[in-house]
Amino acid sequence: MINGSLLLWKGRLRFKQYIPSKRSRFGVKFYVLCDCRTGFILDFLVYTGSSTPVVTDKALGVSESIVMKLLEKYLHKGHNLYMNNWYSSPALFELLHQNQKGACGTVKANRRGLPNFQPITLEQNNQVFFHTDILLALKWKDKRDVHMLSTIHRPEMITIEKTKRGIHQRVVKRISVEDYNENMGPADKSDMQISFSESVRKSLKWYKKLFFHILDIALFNAYVVDKLKTMETIRLFEFQLKVIRALVEEFDVQRSTRQGRPSVETPVRMTARHFPSKVESSADGRRRCFVCSHTICGPKHEKKTSYECKEYNVGLCVAPCFETYHTLKYF
């Protein structure tokens, strides 16, 4: 599925876009390719005006060339692609079919190559269609006219679970329309989930905000993969906290350059794996036990020990002080 996304930016920027239908109406525009089932973002392209890295094909327009750029690595794979009316055109759908890729999407009524539907007036829930051997062009009357293109559907109708308000009658829709509605949701859903717990910070530099947004995309993709592998249903912000804790425990190593009590607030002291080792830093091979001399839960003792924790540079009795220091926040 291909859709557009907008990163909020109200500062001065040459390629800033205005899209009134988006929640953030001003900003940096993304073209996003994502998986319909999971919402995993496969690829994206940042719109930078005339310098956008897209080679425009003479037979195609700018929007169709963007689609082919995003699909470079996924042609001849047999996938089905869904897109909105800004990208869809008969020429693009025929080219995708030649590359073993099905396509379905809404289309503008005046798109070049589309059959002339204008003289035809329809009553609600009726349709008219034209087709070739590979392409179906459909006009359907809902609350307003809907134009569809597809290389993977027939002009058939389906009854869905939804009922009409007041009369409890099942709603009848076209297969292509229902399939399009079902598969175009994940792109907007991924944008919504990212916006709830985004890591972007206020900045006067647009590229800094762009960097943090790309970081959010990477974290969202990791969240999707984690859900698929663990089969756990957790929210995105909970997964972000798990990642933060794992990074802190892995890399936040306290290396003190002076003697003294290290901070008891660090979570690593009580979660990382530390082992006792022989004292080598003193002449007599002994050091004062940190727990015995700093305890607040009992009488203090100036006890000497032959063992230490090299990671935190403190002397500790093997039992029970070593275990106490690494498992209790206050001792």
C-alpha positions in Angstrom: 0.0 0.0 0.0 1.2 3.5 -0.9 0.0 6.6 0.9 1.2 10.1 1.8 2.3 11.3 5.3 3.0 14.7 6.6 5.5 15.7 9.3 4.5 18.9 11.0 6.8 21.8 10.2 5.7 25.5 10.2 9.1 27.1 9.8 10.6 28.4 6.6 11.4 25.5 4.2 11.6 25.5 0.4 9.8 22.2 -0.1 7.2 22.6 2.7 3.8 21.3 1.7 0.2 22.3 2.5 -2.3 19.5 2.7 -5.6 20.6 4.3 -6.9 17.0 4.7 -4.1 16.1 7.0 -4.0 16.7 10.8 -0.7 18.6 10.4 -1.6 20.7 7.4 1.9 22.2 6.9 5.1 20.2 6.9 7.5 17.8 5.2 5.8 15.3 2.9 6.6 11.5 2.9 5.6 8.9 0.3 5.2 5.7 2.4 5.1 2.1 1.2 3.8 -0.2 4.0 2.4 -3.7 4.5 -1.4 -3.8 4.5 -1.7 -6.5 7.2 0.7 -5.3 9.8 1.4 -1.7 9.0 5.2 -2.3 8.8 6.8 0.5 6.8 8.8 -1.1 4.0 10.2 2.1 2.5 9.6 5.9 2.3 10.6 8.8 0.1 10.9 12.4 1.4 9.6 15.0 -1.1 12.2 17.7 -1.6 10.7 19.5 -4.6 12.5 19.2 -7.9 15.5 17.5 -6.2 13.4 14.5 -5.1 15.4 11.4 -6.3 12.8 10.2 -8.9 13.4 9.7 -12.6 10.2 10.8 -14.3 9.2 8.4 -17.1 7.9 10.2 -20.2 5.0 7.7 -20.4 4.1 8.3 -16.7 3.5 11.4 -14.6 5.3 12.4 -11.4 3.0 10.5 -9.1 3.3 7.3 -11.1 7.1 7.6 -11.2 7.1 7.9 -7.4 5.2 4.6 -7.2 7.7 2.8 -9.4 10.6 4.3 -7.4 9.2 2.9 -4.2 8.5 -0.5 -5.8 12.0 -1.0 -7.3 12.9 -3.9 -4.9 9.4 -5.5 -4.9 8.6 -5.9 -8.6 8.0 -9.5 -10.0 7.0 -10.7 -6.5 3.2 -11.2 -7.1 2.1 -8.7 -4.5 -1.1 -6.6 -4.7 -0.8 -2.8 -4.3 -3.4 -0.3 -3.0 -3.2 3.4 -3.5 -5.4 6.6 -3.6 -6.4 8.7 -6.5 -3.3 10.9 -6.5 -1.2 7.9 -7.8 -3.7 5.8 -9.8 -3.8 5.8 -13.6 -4.5 3.2 -16.3 -0.9 3.5 -17.6 0.5 2.8 -14.2 -1.8 -0.2 -13.5 -0.9 -1.7 -16.9 2.8 -1.3 -16.2 2.4 -2.9 -12.8 0.6 -5.8 -14.3 3.5 -6.3 -16.7 5.8 -6.5 -13.7 3.6 -9.2 -12.0 2.0 -6.9 -9.5 -1.7 -6.4 -9.0 -3.2 -3.0 -8.2 -6.4 -1.4 -6.9 -7.3 2.1 -6.0 -9.5 5.1 -6.4 -8.9 7.3 -9.4 -9.7 10.8 -10.5 -12.6 11.1 -13.0 -10.5 13.2 -15.4 -7.4 11.0 -15.3 -5.9 10.5 -18.8 -6.7 7.1 -20.3 -9.9 6.6 -18.2 -13.2 5.8 -20.0 -15.6 8.7 -20.2 -18.1 8.2 -17.4 -19.4 11.8 -17.4 -22.7 11.4 -19.5 -23.8 8.5 -17.2 -26.0 9.4 -14.2 -26.5 6.7 -11.6 -28.9 6.1 -8.8 -27.5 5.2 -5.4 -25.9 1.8 -5.1 -25.7 1.3 -8.9 -22.6 0.9 -10.9 -21.3 1.0 -14.5 -17.9 -0.4 -15.6 -15.6 -0.8 -18.5 -12.9 -3.4 -18.8 -10.1 -4.8 -20.9 -8.4 -8.1 -20.5 -6.4 -6.9 -17.5 -8.0 -3.7 -16.3 -11.4 -2.9 -14.7 -12.6 0.8 -14.6 -15.7 1.2 -12.3 -18.0 4.0 -11.4 -20.2 3.4 -8.4 -22.8 5.7 -6.8 -22.6 5.9 -3.0 -23.3 9.2 -1.3 -21.4 10.6 -4.3 -19.7 9.1 -7.3 -16.7 6.8 -6.7 -14.3 5.9 -9.5 -12.1 2.8 -9.1 -9.4 1.0 -11.1 -8.3 -2.5 -10.5 -6.4 -5.4 -12.1 -7.4 -7.9 -9.4 -11.2 -7.6 -9.1 -14.3 -8.3 -11.0 -17.4 -6.0 -11.0 -19.2 -8.1 -8.3 -21.0 -7.1 -5.2 -20.7 -8.4 -1.6 -22.9 -8.2 1.5 -21.0 -7.0 4.6 -21.8 -7.2 8.3 -22.6 -3.5 8.6 -26.3 -2.7 8.6 -28.1 0.5 7.4 -29.2 2.8 10.2 -32.8 2.5 11.2 -33.9 -0.3 8.9 -31.5 -3.1 10.0 -30.7 -4.1 6.4 -27.3 -5.4 5.4 -25.1 -3.1 3.4 -24.2 -4.1 -0.1 -20.8 -3.0 -1.5 -18.6 -3.7 -4.5 -15.8 -6.2 -3.8 -13.2 -3.7 -5.0 -14.4 -0.9 -2.8 -14.6 -3.1 0.3 -11.2 -4.6 -0.3 -9.7 -1.1 -0.8 -11.2 0.2 2.4 -9.9 -2.8 4.4 -6.4 -2.5 3.1 -5.9 1.3 3.1 -6.3 1.6 6.9 -2.9 0.5 8.3 -1.0 3.6 6.8 -3.2 6.1 8.7 -3.1 3.8 11.7 0.7 3.7 11.8 0.8 7.6 11.6 -1.7 7.8 14.4 0.2 5.4 16.7 3.5 7.2 16.1 1.9 10.6 16.8 0.8 9.4 20.3 4.3 8.9 21.6 6.6 10.6 19.1 10.2 11.5 20.1 10.4 14.7 18.1 11.5 17.8 20.0 11.1 21.5 19.3 13.9 22.6 17.0 14.8 25.4 14.7 16.4 22.9 12.3 14.0 20.9 10.1 16.5 18.1 9.5 16.7 17.5 13.3 13.0 17.0 13.4 13.2 14.8 10.4 15.9 12.6 12.0 13.7 12.0 15.1 10.7 11.2 13.0 12.8 8.5 11.1 13.9 7.2 14.5 10.2 6.9 15.4 9.5 5.0 12.2 12.4 2.5 13.0 11.0 2.0 16.5 7.5 1.4 15.2 8.8 -1.2 12.8 10.6 -2.9 15.6 7.3 -2.8 17.6 5.5 -4.5 14.7 8.1 -7.3 14.4 8.2 -7.8 18.2 4.4 -8.3 18.3 4.6 -10.8 15.5 7.3 -12.8 17.2 6.1 -12.7 20.7 2.4 -12.7 20.0 2.0 -10.2 22.9 -0.6 -7.4 22.7 1.1 -4.3 24.1 0.9 -0.6 23.3 3.6 1.2 21.4 4.7 3.4 24.4 5.1 0.3 26.5 7.4 -1.2 23.9 9.3 2.0 23.8 9.9 1.8 27.6 11.1 -1.7 27.2 13.6 -0.6 24.6 14.8 2.3 26.7 15.3 0.0 29.8 17.2 -2.5 27.7 19.5 0.2 26.2 20.2 1.6 29.7 21.0 -1.8 31.2 23.3 -2.7 28.3 25.3 0.5 27.8 24.9 2.7 31.0 28.1 1.5 32.8 29.2 3.6 35.7 33.0 4.1 35.7 33.9 6.3 38.6 37.3 8.0 38.6 37.3 8.7 42.4 36.6 6.8 45.5 33.2 7.2 47.0 29.7 5.9 46.9 28.2 5.5 43.4 24.6 6.7 42.8 22.0 4.3 44.1 19.5 5.5 41.6 21.1 3.7 38.6 19.0 0.7 37.6 22.1 -1.1 36.2 23.5 -1.8 39.6 20.6 -4.1 40.4 20.0 -5.7 37.0 23.4 -6.2 35.3 25.6 -9.3 36.0 28.5 -8.6 38.3 30.9 -11.1 39.9 33.3 -10.8 42.8 37.0 -10.6 42.1 40.2 -10.5 44.2 41.4 -7.0 45.3 44.5 -5.9 43.3 44.4 -2.2 43.8 45.9 -2.1 47.3 49.2 -3.1 48.8 47.9 -5.6 51.3 45.2 -7.0 48.9 42.3 -5.8 51.1 39.7 -3.0 51.0 37.0 -1.7 53.3 33.6 -3.3 52.6 31.3 -0.6 51.2 28.0 -2.2 52.5 29.3 -2.7 56.1 30.6 0.9 56.3 27.6 2.6 54.6 24.6 0.6 55.8 21.5 2.5 57.1 19.6 -0.6 58.2 22.0 -1.6 61.0 25.3 -0.7 62.8 28.2 0.3 60.6 31.5 -1.6 60.7 34.9 -0.8 59.3 35.3 -4.4 58.0 38.1 -5.3 55.6 37.6 -7.7 52.7 39.7 -9.4 50.0 37.1 -9.1 47.3 35.7 -6.2 45.2 33.3 -5.4 42.4 35.5 -4.1 39.6 32.5 -2.7 37.6 31.7 -0.2 40.4 35.1 -0.1 42.0 33.9 -0.9 45.6 35.1 -3.5 48.1 32.5 -6.0 49.2 32.2 -9.0 51.4 31.4 -12.2 49.4 28.5 -13.0 51.6 26.1 -11.4 52.2 27.3 -7.9 51.2 27.9 -8.6 47.5 24.3 -9.9 46.9 22.9 -7.0 49.1 24.7 -4.3 47.1 23.5 -5.7 43.7 19.9 -6.4 44.7 18.8 -3.8 47.2 18.3 -0.1 46.4 18.7 0.9 50.1 20.8 -1.3 52.4 
